[in-house]
């Protein structure tokens, strides 16, 4: 299981993508269509037209990492298909990867402290 580190930024491309695309093609899509930086360390999640497959793209500091997963039974729970991206927490991404309903997780957003102590 892939467990994202705490505080990692996760963005889900809500429109299905052509799953023949590799790391370079998805990085270009991140730049051109999503208007994001594929080399920022953000985890980008892509879905196929068939809801049972996903790809993760992330820059780890030395190169692009591409992870592909197919569920053997059932399908992933995806947000509605729209243009743009949707942000998930690390816990929600972990639930998505496990094939669980990530939308049932309530992850409170914590603001950064203004002062120490």
Secondary structure, DSSP 8 states (H G I E B T S, - for coil): -----TT--EEEE-S---TT--HHHHHHHHHHTS---TTSS-EEEEE-SSTTEEEEEEE-SSSEEEEEEE-SSS--------SSEEEE-HHHHHHHHTTS-GGG---------SS--
